[in-house]
């Protein structure tokens, strides 16, 4: 799957390709990322015949914490 340059045109923007054993695991990972940073949310999970597991893609801005993320000890708000 091709990455569009606009999704990584600034420091702090990332594209994360997730491969997991099953859809529940992939969704759990996306939910955890969403709790930490501003992300594209829970995106569709897909599988490709002949390949193990499932895949998903998440876009994130690690400069912006999620509104529901409370900083832990040693982190800045």
MODELLER restraints for C-alpha pairs under 7 A, 6 or more apart:
rsr = mdl.restraints
at = mdl.atoms
rsr.add(forms.Gaussian(group=physical.xy_distance, feature=features.Distance(at['CA:7:A'], at['CA:13:A']), mean=6.53, stdev=0.5))
rsr.add(forms.Gaussian(group=physical.xy_distance, feature=features.Distance(at['CA:7:A'], at['CA:14:A']), mean=6.99, stdev=0.5))
rsr.add(forms.Gaussian(group=physical.xy_distance, feature=features.Distance(at['CA:8:A'], at['CA:14:A']), mean=5.83, stdev=0.5))
rsr.add(forms.Gaussian(group=physical.xy_distance, feature=features.Distance(at['CA:12:A'], at['CA:61:A']), mean=5.59, stdev=0.5))
rsr.add(forms.Gaussian(group=physical.xy_distance, feature=features.Distance(at['CA:12:A'], at['CA:62:A']), mean=5.21, stdev=0.5))
rsr.add(forms.Gaussian(group=physical.xy_distance, feature=features.Distance(at['CA:12:A'], at['CA:63:A']), mean=5.53, stdev=0.5))
rsr.add(forms.Gaussian(group=physical.xy_distance, feature=features.Distance(at['CA:13:A'], at['CA:60:A']), mean=5.83, stdev=0.5))
rsr.add(forms.Gaussian(group=physical.xy_distance, feature=features.Distance(at['CA:13:A'], at['CA:61:A']), mean=4.57, stdev=0.5))
rsr.add(forms.Gaussian(group=physical.xy_distance, feature=features.Distance(at['CA:13:A'], at['CA:62:A']), mean=6.39, stdev=0.5))
rsr.add(forms.Gaussian(group=physical.xy_distance, feature=features.Distance(at['CA:14:A'], at['CA:59:A']), mean=5.91, stdev=0.5))
rsr.add(forms.Gaussian(group=physical.xy_distance, feature=features.Distance(at['CA:14:A'], at['CA:60:A']), mean=5.30, stdev=0.5))
rsr.add(forms.Gaussian(group=physical.xy_distance, feature=features.Distance(at['CA:14:A'], at['CA:61:A']), mean=6.38, stdev=0.5))
rsr.add(forms.Gaussian(group=physical.xy_distance, feature=features.Distance(at['CA:15:A'], at['CA:58:A']), mean=5.89, stdev=0.5))
rsr.add(forms.Gaussian(group=physical.xy_distance, feature=features.Distance(at['CA:15:A'], at['CA:59:A']), mean=4.68, stdev=0.5))
rsr.add(forms.Gaussian(group=physical.xy_distance, feature=features.Distance(at['CA:15:A'], at['CA:60:A']), mean=6.43, stdev=0.5))
rsr.add(forms.Gaussian(group=physical.xy_distance, feature=features.Distance(at['CA:16:A'], at['CA:57:A']), mean=5.63, stdev=0.5))
rsr.add(forms.Gaussian(group=physical.xy_distance, feature=features.Distance(at['CA:16:A'], at['CA:58:A']), mean=5.14, stdev=0.5))
rsr.add(forms.Gaussian(group=physical.xy_distance, feature=features.Distance(at['CA:16:A'], at['CA:59:A']), mean=6.28, stdev=0.5))
rsr.add(forms.Gaussian(group=physical.xy_distance, feature=features.Distance(at['CA:17:A'], at['CA:56:A']), mean=5.95, stdev=0.5))
rsr.add(forms.Gaussian(group=physical.xy_distance, feature=features.Distance(at['CA:17:A'], at['CA:57:A']), mean=4.57, stdev=0.5))
rsr.add(forms.Gaussian(group=physical.xy_distance, feature=features.Distance(at['CA:17:A'], at['CA:58:A']), mean=6.57, stdev=0.5))
rsr.add(forms.Gaussian(group=physical.xy_distance, feature=features.Distance(at['CA:18:A'], at['CA:26:A']), mean=6.80, stdev=0.5))
rsr.add(forms.Gaussian(group=physical.xy_distance, feature=features.Distance(at['CA:18:A'], at['CA:55:A']), mean=5.45, stdev=0.5))
rsr.add(forms.Gaussian(group=physical.xy_distance, feature=features.Distance(at['CA:18:A'], at['CA:56:A']), mean=5.12, stdev=0.5))
rsr.add(forms.Gaussian(group=physical.xy_distance, feature=features.Distance(at['CA:18:A'], at['CA:57:A']), mean=5.97, stdev=0.5))
rsr.add(forms.Gaussian(group=physical.xy_distance, feature=features.Distance(at['CA:19:A'], at['CA:53:A']), mean=6.55, stdev=0.5))
rsr.add(forms.Gaussian(group=physical.xy_distance, feature=features.Distance(at['CA:19:A'], at['CA:54:A']), mean=5.62, stdev=0.5))
rsr.add(forms.Gaussian(group=physical.xy_distance, feature=features.Distance(at['CA:19:A'], at['CA:55:A']), mean=4.53, stdev=0.5))
rsr.add(forms.Gaussian(group=physical.xy_distance, feature=features.Distance(at['CA:19:A'], at['CA:56:A']), mean=6.68, stdev=0.5))
rsr.add(forms.Gaussian(group=physical.xy_distance, feature=features.Distance(at['CA:20:A'], at['CA:26:A']), mean=5.47, stdev=0.5))
rsr.add(forms.Gaussian(group=physical.xy_distance, feature=features.Distance(at['CA:20:A'], at['CA:53:A']), mean=5.42, stdev=0.5))
rsr.add(forms.Gaussian(group=physical.xy_distance, feature=features.Distance(at['CA:20:A'], at['CA:54:A']), mean=5.48, stdev=0.5))
rsr.add(forms.Gaussian(group=physical.xy_distance, feature=features.Distance(at['CA:20:A'], at['CA:55:A']), mean=6.53, stdev=0.5))
rsr.add(forms.Gaussian(group=physical.xy_distance, feature=features.Distance(at['CA:21:A'], at['CA:53:A']), mean=4.32, stdev=0.5))
rsr.add(forms.Gaussian(group=physical.xy_distance, feature=features.Distance(at['CA:21:A'], at['CA:54:A']), mean=6.23, stdev=0.5))
rsr.add(forms.Gaussian(group=physical.xy_distance, feature=features.Distance(at['CA:22:A'], at['CA:53:A']), mean=5.84, stdev=0.5))
rsr.add(forms.Gaussian(group=physical.xy_distance, feature=features.Distance(at['CA:22:A'], at['CA:54:A']), mean=5.88, stdev=0.5))
rsr.add(forms.Gaussian(group=physical.xy_distance, feature=features.Distance(at['CA:23:A'], at['CA:45:A']), mean=6.43, stdev=0.5))
rsr.add(forms.Gaussian(group=physical.xy_distance, feature=features.Distance(at['CA:23:A'], at['CA:54:A']), mean=6.47, stdev=0.5))
rsr.add(forms.Gaussian(group=physical.xy_distance, feature=features.Distance(at['CA:27:A'], at['CA:42:A']), mean=6.41, stdev=0.5))
rsr.add(forms.Gaussian(group=physical.xy_distance, feature=features.Distance(at['CA:30:A'], at['CA:41:A']), mean=6.79, stdev=0.5))
rsr.add(forms.Gaussian(group=physical.xy_distance, feature=features.Distance(at['CA:30:A'], at['CA:42:A']), mean=5.63, stdev=0.5))
rsr.add(forms.Gaussian(group=physical.xy_distance, feature=features.Distance(at['CA:31:A'], at['CA:42:A']), mean=6.48, stdev=0.5))
rsr.add(forms.Gaussian(group=physical.xy_distance, feature=features.Distance(at['CA:34:A'], at['CA:41:A']), mean=6.03, stdev=0.5))
rsr.add(forms.Gaussian(group=physical.xy_distance, feature=features.Distance(at['CA:34:A'], at['CA:66:A']), mean=6.52, stdev=0.5))
rsr.add(forms.Gaussian(group=physical.xy_distance, feature=features.Distance(at['CA:35:A'], at['CA:66:A']), mean=5.69, stdev=0.5))
rsr.add(forms.Gaussian(group=physical.xy_distance, feature=features.Distance(at['CA:35:A'], at['CA:68:A']), mean=6.20, stdev=0.5))
rsr.add(forms.Gaussian(group=physical.xy_distance, feature=features.Distance(at['CA:35:A'], at['CA:69:A']), mean=5.68, stdev=0.5))
rsr.add(forms.Gaussian(group=physical.xy_distance, feature=features.Distance(at['CA:36:A'], at['CA:65:A']), mean=5.85, stdev=0.5))
rsr.add(forms.Gaussian(group=physical.xy_distance, feature=features.Distance(at['CA:36:A'], at['CA:66:A']), mean=5.33, stdev=0.5))
rsr.add(forms.Gaussian(group=physical.xy_distance, feature=features.Distance(at['CA:36:A'], at['CA:69:A']), mean=5.54, stdev=0.5))
rsr.add(forms.Gaussian(group=physical.xy_distance, feature=features.Distance(at['CA:37:A'], at['CA:60:A']), mean=6.65, stdev=0.5))
rsr.add(forms.Gaussian(group=physical.xy_distance, feature=features.Distance(at['CA:37:A'], at['CA:61:A']), mean=6.43, stdev=0.5))
rsr.add(forms.Gaussian(group=physical.xy_distance, feature=features.Distance(at['CA:37:A'], at['CA:62:A']), mean=5.57, stdev=0.5))
rsr.add(forms.Gaussian(group=physical.xy_distance, feature=features.Distance(at['CA:37:A'], at['CA:64:A']), mean=5.87, stdev=0.5))
rsr.add(forms.Gaussian(group=physical.xy_distance, feature=features.Distance(at['CA:37:A'], at['CA:65:A']), mean=4.23, stdev=0.5))
rsr.add(forms.Gaussian(group=physical.xy_distance, feature=features.Distance(at['CA:37:A'], at['CA:66:A']), mean=4.39, stdev=0.5))
rsr.add(forms.Gaussian(group=physical.xy_distance, feature=features.Distance(at['CA:38:A'], at['CA:60:A']), mean=5.71, stdev=0.5))
rsr.add(forms.Gaussian(group=physical.xy_distance, feature=features.Distance(at['CA:38:A'], at['CA:61:A']), mean=5.46, stdev=0.5))
rsr.add(forms.Gaussian(group=physical.xy_distance, feature=features.Distance(at['CA:38:A'], at['CA:62:A']), mean=6.86, stdev=0.5))
rsr.add(forms.Gaussian(group=physical.xy_distance, feature=features.Distance(at['CA:38:A'], at['CA:64:A']), mean=5.65, stdev=0.5))
rsr.add(forms.Gaussian(group=physical.xy_distance, feature=features.Distance(at['CA:38:A'], at['CA:65:A']), mean=5.73, stdev=0.5))
rsr.add(forms.Gaussian(group=physical.xy_distance, feature=features.Distance(at['CA:38:A'], at['CA:66:A']), mean=4.88, stdev=0.5))
rsr.add(forms.Gaussian(group=physical.xy_distance, feature=features.Distance(at['CA:39:A'], at['CA:58:A']), mean=6.69, stdev=0.5))
rsr.add(forms.Gaussian(group=physical.xy_distance, feature=features.Distance(at['CA:39:A'], at['CA:59:A']), mean=5.51, stdev=0.5))
rsr.add(forms.Gaussian(group=physical.xy_distance, feature=features.Distance(at['CA:39:A'], at['CA:60:A']), mean=4.18, stdev=0.5))
rsr.add(forms.Gaussian(group=physical.xy_distance, feature=features.Distance(at['CA:39:A'], at['CA:61:A']), mean=6.38, stdev=0.5))
rsr.add(forms.Gaussian(group=physical.xy_distance, feature=features.Distance(at['CA:40:A'], at['CA:58:A']), mean=5.85, stdev=0.5))
rsr.add(forms.Gaussian(group=physical.xy_distance, feature=features.Distance(at['CA:40:A'], at['CA:59:A']), mean=5.26, stdev=0.5))
rsr.add(forms.Gaussian(group=physical.xy_distance, feature=features.Distance(at['CA:40:A'], at['CA:60:A']), mean=6.44, stdev=0.5))
rsr.add(forms.Gaussian(group=physical.xy_distance, feature=features.Distance(at['CA:43:A'], at['CA:56:A']), mean=6.61, stdev=0.5))
rsr.add(forms.Gaussian(group=physical.xy_distance, feature=features.Distance(at['CA:43:A'], at['CA:57:A']), mean=6.77, stdev=0.5))
rsr.add(forms.Gaussian(group=physical.xy_distance, feature=features.Distance(at['CA:43:A'], at['CA:58:A']), mean=6.74, stdev=0.5))
rsr.add(forms.Gaussian(group=physical.xy_distance, feature=features.Distance(at['CA:44:A'], at['CA:56:A']), mean=6.35, stdev=0.5))
rsr.add(forms.Gaussian(group=physical.xy_distance, feature=features.Distance(at['CA:45:A'], at['CA:54:A']), mean=6.49, stdev=0.5))
rsr.add(forms.Gaussian(group=physical.xy_distance, feature=features.Distance(at['CA:45:A'], at['CA:55:A']), mean=5.68, stdev=0.5))
rsr.add(forms.Gaussian(group=physical.xy_distance, feature=features.Distance(at['CA:45:A'], at['CA:56:A']), mean=4.86, stdev=0.5))
rsr.add(forms.Gaussian(group=physical.xy_distance, feature=features.Distance(at['CA:46:A'], at['CA:54:A']), mean=5.55, stdev=0.5))
rsr.add(forms.Gaussian(group=physical.xy_distance, feature=features.Distance(at['CA:46:A'], at['CA:55:A']), mean=5.34, stdev=0.5))
rsr.add(forms.Gaussian(group=physical.xy_distance, feature=features.Distance(at['CA:46:A'], at['CA:56:A']), mean=6.40, stdev=0.5))
rsr.add(forms.Gaussian(group=physical.xy_distance, feature=features.Distance(at['CA:47:A'], at['CA:53:A']), mean=6.69, stdev=0.5))
rsr.add(forms.Gaussian(group=physical.xy_distance, feature=features.Distance(at['CA:47:A'], at['CA:54:A']), mean=4.55, stdev=0.5))
rsr.add(forms.Gaussian(group=physical.xy_distance, feature=features.Distance(at['CA:47:A'], at['CA:55:A']), mean=6.10, stdev=0.5))
rsr.add(forms.Gaussian(group=physical.xy_distance, feature=features.Distance(at['CA:71:A'], at['CA:77:A']), mean=5.62, stdev=0.5))
